Amino acid sequence: MDLLPENFCVVDLETSNLDPEDGVILEIGACLPCGAIFEATIHQPVQDGQPAFCHSDKALQVNGWTPERNENAEYMSELAAIEDLLKWLQDFSIDHRAETGEEVQWLFAGKNPRFDWDWLLFYVRKDPRLVELFRIFSRRTIDLHSWAYAWGMTRGFDLTEPGFNTDKLYAALGFEQEPMPHRALAGAQLAMKVFKRLRIELAESREVAERLATANALIGDYQETESALGRELRRREQELEEARREIAIRA
């Protein structure tokens, strides 16, 4: 059984706050089911050792941004990093087309894919070249928590209760919490592992349901056969009783 389709791409971003119109992207991480990875750290302006961009202290605490890491960032802009992400996927698309003759559109997956999608799209719209490249993604996103909700329904977990966050989801599936500080690539890789586990669990649940349905059908067939045999036995007993009465009358 293939755990995930080949065109399944998990993306994770680390940002300076929750608003793309206000904040900046600090890191991009992505991985594919085959194990291929993409990582980009983006340089942002600093003044006197402090971030000179709009941010929330909580966001920087979560993702562990430091001036030292910023100094070593390999990308000088979000647009350059996003372009390389899309070209990285494009290379896999070319290889896939060469092997199979089929075009591929990538499924955009993640822990909170609409958040990451909206941030990327905000920057993509600034450059017509990126708009065209971004079409490599399908317009549908795949949410880890939606898969988990389907899994929870088969296991009796209520994933709708307040406070059931990603860490609690990972714990319910037997995974460690995402290490602090959060890094984009590590987040994408862990999410990919959880997607694969959920794929197995959901497939097993479906297999169990199919087996149960088959067993119920067999039980139904058996009960129907047993009922038919009972009716036939009662008919034979009635015939035997009538024959006995006939013999008694003649005697």
C-alpha positions as CSV (number, residue, x, y, z in Angstrom):
1,M,0.0,0.0,0.0
2,D,1.4,3.4,-1.0
3,L,1.3,5.6,2.2
4,L,0.8,8.8,0.3
5,P,0.5,9.9,-3.3
6,E,3.7,11.0,-4.9
7,N,2.4,14.6,-5.4
8,F,1.8,15.1,-1.7
9,C,3.8,18.1,-0.5
10,V,3.9,19.2,3.2
11,V,4.8,22.8,3.6
12,D,5.5,24.7,6.9
13,L,6.3,28.4,7.4
14,E,7.8,30.3,10.4
15,T,6.6,33.9,10.3
16,S,7.1,37.0,12.5
17,N,3.4,37.3,13.3
18,L,0.0,36.1,12.0
19,D,-0.6,38.8,9.4
20,P,1.2,38.6,6.0
21,E,0.4,42.3,5.3
22,D,2.2,43.3,8.5
23,G,4.9,40.6,9.1
24,V,7.6,38.7,7.2
25,I,8.4,35.1,6.5
26,L,11.4,33.8,8.4
27,E,11.7,30.2,7.2
28,I,10.1,27.9,4.6
29,G,10.3,24.1,5.0
30,A,8.9,21.5,2.7
31,C,9.1,17.7,2.2
32,L,7.8,15.0,-0.1
33,P,6.8,11.4,0.6
34,C,10.0,10.2,-1.1
35,G,12.1,12.0,1.6
36,A,13.2,15.0,-0.5
37,I,13.4,18.2,1.4
38,F,13.5,22.0,0.8
39,E,14.7,24.5,3.4
40,A,15.0,28.3,3.2
41,T,16.0,30.8,5.9
42,I,15.3,34.4,4.9
43,H,17.4,37.4,6.0
44,Q,15.4,40.2,7.5
45,P,16.5,43.8,8.6
46,V,18.1,44.2,12.0
47,Q,19.0,47.3,13.8
48,D,21.3,47.4,16.9
49,G,20.9,43.6,17.2
50,Q,17.1,43.8,17.3
51,P,14.5,42.8,14.7
52,A,13.7,45.9,12.5
53,F,10.6,44.3,11.1
54,C,7.0,44.0,12.4
55,H,6.8,41.1,14.7
56,S,5.2,39.7,17.9
57,D,7.5,38.7,20.7
58,K,5.6,35.4,21.1
59,A,6.1,34.4,17.5
60,L,9.9,35.0,17.7
61,Q,10.0,33.1,21.0
62,V,8.2,30.1,19.4
63,N,10.4,30.0,16.3
64,G,13.6,30.9,18.1
65,W,14.7,33.8,15.7
66,T,18.0,35.3,16.6
67,P,20.2,37.9,14.9
68,E,22.9,35.2,14.6
69,R,20.7,32.9,12.6
70,N,19.4,35.8,10.6
71,E,23.0,36.7,9.7
72,N,23.6,33.3,8.2
73,A,20.3,33.2,6.2
74,E,20.9,32.1,2.6
75,Y,18.0,34.1,1.1
76,M,17.8,37.9,1.0
77,S,14.0,38.0,0.2
78,E,10.8,36.0,0.5
79,L,10.3,36.2,-3.2
80,A,13.7,34.5,-3.9
81,A,13.0,31.7,-1.4
82,I,9.5,31.1,-2.8
83,E,10.7,31.0,-6.3
84,D,13.3,28.4,-5.4
85,L,10.6,26.3,-3.6
86,L,8.4,26.3,-6.7
87,K,11.4,25.5,-9.0
88,W,12.3,22.7,-6.7
89,L,8.9,21.2,-7.1
90,Q,9.0,22.0,-10.8
91,D,12.1,19.8,-11.2
92,F,10.2,16.8,-9.6
93,S,7.3,17.5,-12.0
94,I,9.6,17.4,-15.0
95,D,11.1,14.1,-13.8
96,H,7.6,12.7,-13.2
97,R,6.4,13.7,-16.7
98,A,9.5,12.1,-18.2
99,E,8.9,8.8,-16.4
100,T,5.1,8.6,-16.8
101,G,4.1,11.1,-19.6
102,E,1.7,12.6,-17.1
103,E,1.5,16.1,-15.8
104,V,1.4,16.5,-12.0
105,Q,-0.2,19.1,-9.7
106,W,1.1,19.2,-6.2
107,L,-1.2,18.8,-3.2
108,F,-0.5,21.4,-0.6
109,A,-0.6,19.8,2.8
110,G,0.3,20.8,6.3
111,K,-0.6,21.4,10.0
112,N,-2.4,24.6,9.1
113,P,-2.2,24.7,5.3
114,R,-4.6,27.7,4.8
115,F,-2.3,29.8,7.0
116,D,0.8,28.9,5.0
117,W,-1.0,29.1,1.7
118,D,-2.3,32.6,2.4
119,W,1.2,33.8,3.3
120,L,2.8,32.3,0.2
121,L,0.0,33.7,-2.0
122,F,0.5,37.2,-0.5
123,Y,4.0,37.3,-1.8
124,V,3.4,35.3,-5.0
125,R,0.9,38.0,-6.2
126,K,3.7,40.5,-6.1
127,D,5.5,38.8,-9.0
128,P,3.7,37.7,-12.2
129,R,6.4,35.0,-12.8
130,L,5.6,33.5,-9.4
131,V,1.9,33.5,-10.1
132,E,2.5,31.2,-13.1
133,L,4.9,29.0,-11.1
134,F,2.4,28.8,-8.2
135,R,0.0,27.0,-10.5
136,I,2.1,23.9,-9.9
137,F,-0.1,23.5,-6.7
138,S,-3.6,22.3,-6.8
139,R,-6.0,24.8,-5.4
140,R,-7.1,22.3,-2.7
141,T,-5.2,22.1,0.5
142,I,-5.0,19.0,2.8
143,D,-5.3,19.7,6.5
144,L,-3.6,17.4,9.0
145,H,-6.3,18.1,11.6
146,S,-9.1,17.1,9.2
147,W,-7.5,13.8,8.7
148,A,-7.1,13.5,12.5
149,Y,-10.8,14.3,13.0
150,A,-11.7,11.4,10.6
151,W,-9.3,9.1,12.5
152,G,-10.6,10.3,15.9
153,M,-14.2,9.3,14.9
154,T,-13.0,5.7,14.4
155,R,-11.2,5.7,17.7
156,G,-13.7,7.5,20.0
157,F,-11.6,10.6,20.3
158,D,-13.3,14.0,20.5
159,L,-10.9,16.2,18.6
160,T,-13.4,19.1,18.6
161,E,-12.9,19.9,22.3
162,P,-11.3,23.3,23.1
163,G,-7.6,23.2,23.4
164,F,-7.0,20.1,21.3
165,N,-4.0,21.5,19.5
166,T,-1.3,20.0,17.3
167,D,0.8,18.8,20.2
168,K,-2.1,16.9,21.8
169,L,-2.9,15.4,18.4
170,Y,0.7,14.2,18.1
171,A,0.6,12.8,21.6
172,A,-2.6,10.9,20.8
173,L,-0.9,9.3,17.9
174,G,2.2,8.4,19.9
175,F,4.5,11.1,18.6
176,E,6.7,13.5,20.6
177,Q,5.8,17.2,20.6
178,E,7.4,19.3,17.9
179,P,10.8,20.4,19.4
180,M,11.1,24.0,20.6
181,P,12.0,26.3,19.0
182,H,9.9,25.5,16.0
183,R,11.9,25.2,12.7
184,A,10.0,25.1,9.4
185,L,11.7,22.0,8.0
186,A,11.5,20.0,11.2
187,G,7.8,21.0,11.4
188,A,7.2,19.8,7.8
189,Q,9.0,16.5,8.3
190,L,7.2,15.7,11.5
191,A,3.8,16.5,9.9
192,M,4.7,14.2,7.0
193,K,5.4,11.4,9.5
194,V,2.0,12.0,11.2
195,F,0.2,12.1,7.8
196,K,1.8,8.7,7.0
197,R,0.7,7.2,10.3
198,L,-2.9,8.5,9.8
199,R,-2.9,7.1,6.3
200,I,-2.1,3.6,7.8
201,E,-4.6,4.0,10.6
202,L,-7.4,5.2,8.4
203,A,-6.7,2.4,5.9
204,E,-6.8,-0.2,8.7
205,S,-10.1,1.3,10.0
206,R,-11.6,1.0,6.5
207,E,-10.3,-2.6,6.2
208,V,-11.8,-3.5,9.6
209,A,-15.1,-1.9,8.5
210,E,-15.0,-3.8,5.2
211,R,-14.3,-7.1,7.1
212,L,-17.1,-6.3,9.5
213,A,-19.5,-5.7,6.6
214,T,-18.5,-9.0,5.0
215,A,-18.9,-10.8,8.3
216,N,-22.4,-9.3,8.8
217,A,-23.3,-10.3,5.3
218,L,-22.2,-13.9,5.9
219,I,-24.1,-14.0,9.2
220,G,-27.1,-12.7,7.3
221,D,-26.7,-15.4,4.7
222,Y,-26.3,-18.1,7.4
223,Q,-29.4,-16.9,9.2
224,E,-31.4,-16.9,6.0
225,T,-30.1,-20.4,5.1
226,E,-30.9,-21.6,8.7
227,S,-34.4,-20.1,8.4
228,A,-34.9,-21.8,5.0
229,L,-33.8,-25.2,6.5
230,G,-36.1,-24.7,9.4
231,R,-39.0,-24.1,7.1
232,E,-38.1,-27.2,5.1
233,L,-37.8,-29.3,8.2
234,R,-41.2,-28.2,9.5
235,R,-42.8,-29.0,6.1
236,R,-41.3,-32.5,6.2
237,E,-42.5,-33.0,9.7
238,Q,-46.0,-32.0,8.7
239,E,-45.9,-34.4,5.7
240,L,-44.7,-37.2,8.0
241,E,-47.5,-36.4,10.5
242,E,-50.1,-36.5,7.7
243,A,-48.7,-39.8,6.4
244,R,-49.0,-41.3,9.9
245,R,-52.6,-40.1,10.2
246,E,-53.3,-41.6,6.8
247,I,-51.9,-45.0,7.9
248,A,-53.9,-44.9,11.1
249,I,-57.1,-44.3,9.2
250,R,-56.5,-47.2,6.8
251,A,-55.7,-49.5,9.7
